[in-house]
């Protein structure tokens, strides 16, 4: 246990981070494509024709929940907590989608793939979404939301 973070799971976090990095490296080195989830999702759903081959994008996007399912089965389940109303999820999803399009990529594309390539645009984007997260958590805690 980490003091001040009773629910922290450092080994699982490290393992997940290594797997994400491996997937990003395989995608970049094997196909010459960035493993940004928003771009792959747009390609898989036909929103865009740019990027990875469609079958690769579909496989990648389907692999995300499939991987979670495999871990859930192997570990005996995953506990998830959702708000009583669906509206915070809908509003949050729309805001994330809008920000993803506005920022020309998502957190995985900029934070994992862009930073590893030393992309200036990704450095700015990552700094902005991390600082926005800090501010949001601070405001929610101040308001009693967390």
Backbone as CSV, one residue per row, in Angstrom:
resi,resn,N_x,N_y,N_z,CA_x,CA_y,CA_z,C_x,C_y,C_z
1,UNK,0.851,-1.188,0.000,0.000,0.000,0.000,0.892,1.245,0.000
2,UNK,0.467,2.244,-0.745,1.197,3.502,-0.831,0.535,4.492,0.117
3,UNK,1.309,5.108,1.045,0.697,6.067,1.980,-0.042,7.177,1.240
4,UNK,-1.270,7.434,1.658,-2.087,8.468,1.038,-2.872,7.977,-0.169
5,UNK,-2.563,6.789,-0.618,-3.244,6.205,-1.783,-3.618,4.754,-1.473
6,UNK,-4.613,4.564,-0.605,-4.932,3.211,-0.144,-5.424,2.268,-1.244
7,UNK,-5.931,2.800,-2.332,-6.443,1.949,-3.405,-5.488,1.836,-4.584
8,UNK,-4.275,2.337,-4.418,-3.302,2.290,-5.508,-2.920,0.848,-5.806
9,UNK,-2.669,0.590,-7.060,-2.274,-0.745,-7.505,-1.045,-0.603,-8.397
10,UNK,0.131,-0.345,-7.802,1.305,-0.010,-8.609,1.770,-1.128,-9.538
11,UNK,1.686,-2.371,-9.114,2.136,-3.471,-9.978,1.219,-3.593,-11.188
12,UNK,-0.082,-3.518,-10.949,-1.036,-3.595,-12.051,-0.883,-2.397,-12.982
13,UNK,-0.649,-1.216,-12.413,-0.446,-0.020,-13.227,0.804,-0.129,-14.088
14,UNK,1.870,-0.622,-13.489,3.114,-0.810,-14.244,2.919,-1.832,-15.357
15,UNK,2.263,-2.928,-15.039,2.013,-3.964,-16.047,1.161,-3.411,-17.192
16,UNK,0.098,-2.700,-16.851,-0.756,-2.101,-17.878,0.005,-1.104,-18.724
17,UNK,0.819,-0.275,-18.089,1.615,0.704,-18.823,2.601,0.050,-19.779
18,UNK,3.232,-1.031,-19.323,4.158,-1.757,-20.198,3.431,-2.363,-21.398
19,UNK,2.237,-2.903,-21.168,1.462,-3.487,-22.269,0.995,-2.419,-23.258
20,UNK,0.590,-1.259,-22.744,0.193,-0.160,-23.632,1.390,0.300,-24.462
21,UNK,2.536,0.443,-23.818,3.745,0.838,-24.540,4.148,-0.184,-25.585
22,UNK,4.019,-1.465,-25.243,4.339,-2.523,-26.194,3.398,-2.473,-27.402
23,UNK,2.107,-2.300,-27.139,1.143,-2.217,-28.239,1.445,-1.018,-29.138
24,UNK,1.771,0.117,-28.522,2.092,1.317,-29.310,3.355,1.103,-30.134
25,UNK,4.371,0.473,-29.533,5.623,0.221,-30.251,5.412,-0.760,-31.401
26,UNK,4.641,-1.812,-31.157,4.367,-2.786,-32.221,3.615,-2.148,-33.382
27,UNK,2.665,-1.295,-33.053,1.881,-0.623,-34.096,2.782,0.306,-34.921
28,UNK,3.633,1.061,-34.232,4.496,2.011,-34.930,5.591,1.294,-35.721
29,UNK,6.257,0.344,-35.086,7.356,-0.345,-35.760,6.864,-1.357,-36.798
30,UNK,5.740,-2.007,-36.507,5.239,-3.028,-37.410,4.453,-2.488,-38.587
31,UNK,3.671,-1.426,-38.348,2.809,-0.895,-39.409,3.114,0.545,-39.778
32,UNK,3.982,1.194,-38.999,4.278,2.595,-39.253,3.111,3.511,-38.928
33,UNK,2.230,3.073,-38.018,1.024,3.831,-37.657,1.018,4.128,-36.171
34,UNK,0.392,5.250,-35.810,0.245,5.656,-34.426,-0.932,4.903,-33.809
35,UNK,-0.769,4.431,-32.591,-1.824,3.675,-31.903,-2.719,4.603,-31.088
36,UNK,-3.171,5.678,-31.686,-4.120,6.563,-31.022,-5.517,5.976,-31.136
37,UNK,-6.178,5.782,-30.010,-7.464,5.096,-30.014,-8.518,5.883,-30.785
38,UNK,-8.543,7.196,-30.668,-9.579,7.961,-31.376,-9.425,7.836,-32.892
39,UNK,-8.203,7.873,-33.381,-7.975,7.715,-34.816,-8.328,6.317,-35.292
40,UNK,-7.973,5.322,-34.493,-8.303,3.944,-34.857,-9.809,3.708,-34.798
41,UNK,-10.473,4.303,-33.803,-11.932,4.164,-33.705,-12.610,4.848,-34.891
42,UNK,-12.118,6.014,-35.278,-12.681,6.717,-36.437,-12.484,5.890,-37.703
43,UNK,-11.336,5.269,-37.830,-11.065,4.431,-39.000,-11.928,3.171,-38.972
44,UNK,-12.052,2.548,-37.792,-12.828,1.309,-37.671,-14.299,1.524,-37.976
45,UNK,-14.827,2.685,-37.607,-16.252,2.966,-37.822,-16.530,3.610,-39.175
46,UNK,-15.494,3.898,-39.932,-15.689,4.473,-41.255,-15.848,5.983,-41.257
47,UNK,-15.603,6.638,-40.126,-15.693,8.097,-40.066,-14.613,8.729,-40.939
48,UNK,-13.471,8.055,-41.020,-12.381,8.549,-41.856,-11.802,7.398,-42.658
49,UNK,-11.159,7.727,-43.744,-10.469,6.719,-44.548,-8.965,6.775,-44.341
50,UNK,-8.515,7.728,-43.528,-7.081,7.901,-43.280,-6.630,6.986,-42.148
51,UNK,-5.346,6.711,-42.127,-4.781,5.953,-41.031,-4.521,4.503,-41.371
52,UNK,-4.560,3.691,-40.329,-4.261,2.263,-40.460,-5.276,1.574,-41.363
53,UNK,-4.907,0.427,-41.935,-5.905,-0.346,-42.683,-7.123,-0.628,-41.803
54,UNK,-8.296,-0.639,-42.404,-9.530,-0.757,-41.626,-9.572,-2.037,-40.802
55,UNK,-9.110,-3.156,-41.339,-9.148,-4.400,-40.570,-8.252,-4.327,-39.338
56,UNK,-7.129,-3.637,-39.445,-6.247,-3.447,-38.295,-6.934,-2.566,-37.254
57,UNK,-7.577,-1.501,-37.706,-8.281,-0.600,-36.785,-9.420,-1.321,-36.073
58,UNK,-10.184,-2.119,-36.811,-11.289,-2.872,-36.203,-10.736,-3.854,-35.167
59,UNK,-9.682,-4.581,-35.524,-9.088,-5.544,-34.588,-8.588,-4.839,-33.328
60,UNK,-7.948,-3.695,-33.486,-7.425,-2.953,-32.335,-8.566,-2.502,-31.425
61,UNK,-9.599,-1.908,-32.015,-10.731,-1.400,-31.230,-11.483,-2.543,-30.546
62,UNK,-11.684,-3.650,-31.234,-12.352,-4.794,-30.615,-11.493,-5.436,-29.531
63,UNK,-10.183,-5.327,-29.683,-9.266,-5.878,-28.694,-9.298,-5.154,-27.358
64,UNK,-9.721,-3.900,-27.350,-9.766,-3.153,-26.086,-10.745,-3.776,-25.090
65,UNK,-12.028,-3.928,-25.436,-12.925,-4.572,-24.465,-12.648,-6.069,-24.317
66,UNK,-12.156,-6.709,-25.370,-11.834,-8.126,-25.272,-10.706,-8.352,-24.266
67,UNK,-9.719,-7.485,-24.280,-8.635,-7.581,-23.305,-9.140,-7.402,-21.885
68,UNK,-10.043,-6.448,-21.688,-10.626,-6.248,-20.353,-11.425,-7.475,-19.923
69,UNK,-12.151,-8.069,-20.855,-12.922,-9.272,-20.552,-12.005,-10.427,-20.153
70,UNK,-10.915,-10.600,-20.862,-9.965,-11.665,-20.541,-9.398,-11.468,-19.141
71,UNK,-9.009,-10.243,-18.815,-8.482,-9.963,-17.479,-9.545,-10.211,-16.416
72,UNK,-10.778,-9.800,-16.696,-11.868,-10.024,-15.741,-12.064,-11.515,-15.483
73,UNK,-12.013,-12.311,-16.526,-12.193,-13.758,-16.376,-11.017,-14.367,-15.614
74,UNK,-9.804,-13.950,-15.950,-8.620,-14.520,-15.310,-8.467,-14.113,-13.851
75,UNK,-8.926,-12.919,-13.507,-8.726,-12.416,-12.141,-9.964,-12.516,-11.267
76,UNK,-11.054,-12.999,-11.808,-12.260,-13.145,-11.002,-13.159,-11.929,-11.021
77,UNK,-12.924,-10.996,-11.904,-13.831,-9.868,-12.042,-13.168,-8.528,-11.856
78,UNK,-13.829,-7.533,-12.381,-13.390,-6.152,-12.264,-14.542,-5.378,-11.639
79,UNK,-14.240,-4.600,-10.618,-15.268,-3.796,-9.975,-15.299,-2.421,-10.631
80,UNK,-16.459,-2.043,-11.093,-16.628,-0.724,-11.706,-17.792,-0.021,-11.019
81,UNK,-17.651,1.271,-10.827,-18.698,2.072,-10.200,-19.122,3.155,-11.180
82,UNK,-20.412,3.248,-11.421,-20.946,4.224,-12.353,-21.934,5.132,-11.633
83,UNK,-22.125,6.344,-12.129,-23.119,7.225,-11.515,-24.526,6.646,-11.680
84,UNK,-25.425,7.067,-10.799,-26.811,6.582,-10.863,-27.494,6.997,-12.166
85,UNK,-27.145,8.166,-12.661,-27.723,8.668,-13.913,-26.732,8.450,-15.044
86,UNK,-27.240,8.194,-16.222,-26.396,7.998,-17.393,-25.904,9.340,-17.960
87,UNK,-26.540,10.441,-17.598,-26.227,11.734,-18.216,-24.805,12.229,-17.977
88,UNK,-24.218,12.060,-16.798,-22.811,12.478,-16.673,-21.887,11.717,-17.632
89,UNK,-22.196,10.449,-17.872,-21.385,9.673,-18.814,-21.581,10.163,-20.242
90,UNK,-22.817,10.460,-20.612,-23.106,10.950,-21.958,-22.441,12.308,-22.179
91,UNK,-22.623,13.211,-21.239,-22.036,14.556,-21.366,-20.513,14.470,-21.377
92,UNK,-19.945,13.663,-20.469,-18.496,13.492,-20.438,-17.967,12.895,-21.733
93,UNK,-18.668,11.909,-22.266,-18.252,11.292,-23.525,-18.277,12.270,-24.684
94,UNK,-19.320,13.092,-24.738,-19.406,14.094,-25.801,-18.291,15.134,-25.676
95,UNK,-18.009,15.560,-24.449,-16.925,16.530,-24.248,-15.568,15.940,-24.614
96,UNK,-15.347,14.685,-24.234,-14.085,14.028,-24.589,-13.981,13.883,-26.106
97,UNK,-15.068,13.476,-26.747,-15.063,13.343,-28.205,-14.776,14.665,-28.896
98,UNK,-15.408,15.729,-28.417,-15.173,17.055,-28.990,-13.714,17.469,-28.787
99,UNK,-13.199,17.261,-27.575,-11.806,17.618,-27.295,-10.826,16.807,-28.116
100,UNK,-11.165,15.570,-28.347,-10.312,14.703,-29.165,-10.205,15.223,-30.593
101,UNK,-11.341,15.611,-31.161,-11.319,16.147,-32.522,-10.616,17.507,-32.551
102,UNK,-10.895,18.339,-31.533,-10.288,19.662,-31.450,-8.768,19.565,-31.304
103,UNK,-8.313,18.604,-30.501,-6.886,18.446,-30.234,-6.161,17.537,-31.204
104,UNK,-6.845,17.103,-32.253,-6.253,16.218,-33.264,-5.687,14.941,-32.660
105,UNK,-6.408,14.390,-31.702,-5.972,13.126,-31.119,-6.406,13.005,-29.673
106,UNK,-6.282,11.802,-29.163,-6.713,11.512,-27.803,-5.509,11.386,-26.874
107,UNK,-5.792,11.087,-25.631,-4.724,10.976,-24.642,-3.730,9.878,-24.999
108,UNK,-4.213,8.776,-25.531,-3.281,7.707,-25.894,-2.411,8.125,-27.080
109,UNK,-2.999,8.789,-28.035,-2.224,9.222,-29.197,-1.174,10.244,-28.837
110,UNK,-1.594,11.259,-28.087,-0.644,12.313,-27.698,0.265,11.872,-26.558
111,UNK,-0.325,11.345,-25.485,0.441,11.036,-24.272,1.391,9.876,-24.416
112,UNK,0.970,8.830,-25.091,1.833,7.659,-25.226,2.673,7.755,-26.498
113,UNK,1.997,7.903,-27.610,2.696,7.851,-28.899,3.386,9.164,-29.253
114,UNK,2.712,10.278,-29.013,3.291,11.573,-29.373,4.496,11.945,-28.534
115,UNK,4.398,11.730,-27.224,5.530,12.062,-26.358,6.741,11.189,-26.668
116,UNK,6.500,9.912,-26.971,7.629,9.026,-27.276,8.333,9.428,-28.572
117,UNK,7.627,10.160,-29.444,8.225,10.654,-30.688,8.704,12.095,-30.551
118,UNK,8.589,12.649,-29.326,8.987,14.030,-29.028,8.241,15.047,-29.887
119,UNK,6.965,14.786,-30.139,6.137,15.691,-30.927,5.791,16.935,-30.107
120,UNK,6.159,18.142,-30.587,5.830,19.362,-29.842,4.316,19.528,-29.632
121,UNK,3.519,19.195,-30.644,2.067,19.303,-30.520,1.557,18.377,-29.419
122,UNK,2.113,17.190,-29.336,1.700,16.246,-28.300,2.162,16.683,-26.916
123,UNK,3.314,17.321,-26.840,3.784,17.825,-25.548,2.827,18.879,-25.007
124,UNK,2.398,19.777,-25.874,1.453,20.821,-25.466,0.108,20.192,-25.094
125,UNK,-0.384,19.294,-25.931,-1.677,18.654,-25.669,-1.648,17.884,-24.351
126,UNK,-0.587,17.126,-24.117,-0.478,16.339,-22.889,-0.409,17.246,-21.669
127,UNK,0.357,18.311,-21.755,0.422,19.260,-20.633,-0.952,19.860,-20.354
128,UNK,-1.689,20.168,-21.408,-3.022,20.747,-21.230,-4.012,19.760,-20.625
129,UNK,-4.042,18.515,-21.103,-5.034,17.624,-20.519,-4.657,17.148,-19.127
130,UNK,-3.374,17.075,-18.805,-2.993,16.722,-17.434,-3.313,17.877,-16.491
131,UNK,-2.989,19.101,-16.882,-3.294,20.243,-16.011,-4.804,20.428,-15.877
132,UNK,-5.552,20.170,-16.939,-7.019,20.245,-16.848,-7.555,19.204,-15.872
133,UNK,-6.971,18.025,-15.884,-7.369,16.986,-14.930,-7.084,17.400,-13.497
134,UNK,-5.923,17.994,-13.249,-5.597,18.468,-11.898,-6.608,19.506,-11.429
135,UNK,-6.910,20.459,-12.300,-7.865,21.524,-11.948,-9.246,20.929,-11.693
136,UNK,-9.671,20.004,-12.537,-10.994,19.390,-12.373,-11.095,18.638,-11.057
137,UNK,-10.089,17.852,-10.722,-10.098,17.116,-9.451,-10.098,18.094,-8.281
138,UNK,-9.302,19.144,-8.377,-9.272,20.154,-7.309,-10.641,20.799,-7.107
139,UNK,-11.285,21.166,-8.208,-12.614,21.781,-8.111,-13.662,20.802,-7.555
140,UNK,-13.604,19.557,-8.010,-14.551,18.571,-7.510,-14.348,18.295,-6.014
141,UNK,-13.110,18.217,-5.601,-12.832,17.986,-4.169,-13.263,19.191,-3.338
142,UNK,-13.012,20.378,-3.850,-13.416,21.584,-3.119,-14.928,21.672,-2.995
143,UNK,-15.627,21.188,-4.015,-17.073,21.233,-4.012,-17.730,20.015,-3.371
144,UNK,-16.914,19.097,-2.857,-17.459,17.897,-2.210,-17.814,16.794,-3.173
145,UNK,-17.385,16.901,-4.435,-17.733,15.892,-5.429,-16.866,14.647,-5.392
146,UNK,-15.694,14.717,-4.766,-14.810,13.541,-4.670,-14.448,13.250,-3.242
